[in-house]
């Protein structure tokens, strides 16, 4: 069973940046597509960015041009660089493995991102 540990969240002002990390263990990391999800208070969890085993990326429209997902297979880690943060980016951010169109039985603890002046 893959274990996931997210980190890097915090409180930032609008327009600033954060870099999230997700460390994976217990599986063969480079076999999996990886994704970043977020869940804002009172809202459903949404998939915001994905990266395939080959490095192809995809983003939800609301973060395109601002967020960048990347992976380091040697470190079993996936990253989310978040620039030009907006208050509407406030959420708990989670990572998970693909495929993404399925119910998940496991989530890590997530990392809180709060964008506020």
N, C-alpha and C positions, 0 to 999 in steps of 0.2 A: 504494500500500500504506500503510495506516494504521500509524504508529509510536506506541507507547505508553510513557510514562515515569512510573512510580509513585514516590511519595516520601511522607515523613511518618512512617515507622515508627520504632520505638525500643523501649527497655526501660522498662516502667512497672509500678508496683505494682498489685495488684488493686484495683478500684474507681475507678481513675483513667481519664482519657480520652486519646484520640489522634484526630487528624484526618488522614486519608490523602488524597492528591491523585493524580490521574492526568491527565497532559497528553497530548493526542492531536495528531498532525500527519499530513499526507499524505492526508487525506480530508475529506469534508464532514461534520464532526462532528455537526451537528444532524440529519442524516438517520438516525443510528444510535441504537438502544437501546444502553445501556451497562450493564455488570455488574461487580461485584466478586466475585472468587473468592479462596479461600484454600487453602493446602496445608500441613497440619501434618506433622511428621516421621513417616514410615511410613504415611501415610494418602493417600487419593486427593484430588485437588483437588476442592473443592466450591464451588458457586455460592451466595453468601450474600445478595446484594442486587442488584436490577435497577431500572433506571429507563428508561421509554419516552421517545420523542421528545417526547411531550406531558406528561411529568413524573409519570406514574403509577409508583408504586414497589411493590416486592414484596420480601419477606424470608424467609429460612429461619427456621423456628420458634426456633432456638437464639439468634438475635440480635434477634428482634422486641422492640420497646420499648427497646432499648439502642443499636442502630445506625440511622443515618439516611443514606441515599444522596441526593445532590443533584447538579445539573449547572449549569454556567455556559456556555452556548453561545457567548457572546461571547469567552470565554477558552479554548474548546475543552478544558474541564476537567471531570472528574467527581470528586466528593468522597465520602468515607465518614467520617462522624462516628461515633466509637465511644466510648460512655460505659459506665460500670460494667463495665469490662473484667474478665474472668475468666482464670485460667490456661489454661483450655481454648480461649481465643481465640488462643493463641500459634500463629503460622503465618507463612508468607510469603504476603503479599496481592498479588494481581494484578488488573488490570482488563482487560476486553476488550469487543469490540463484539458486538451481537446479530446474528442469533438465537443462542440459547444452547444448543440441543439438537443440537450438531454437533461433530465433532472440529475442533480449532483447529490451524493450521499455524504460528501466530505467537503468542508471548507476550513481554511485556516482561521486564525483569529482576526485577520484583517488589520489594516492600519488607518487611523483616522486622519483625514485631511480636512482642515477648516480654513476657508478663505474669507477673511473679514478684515475690515479696516478698524 
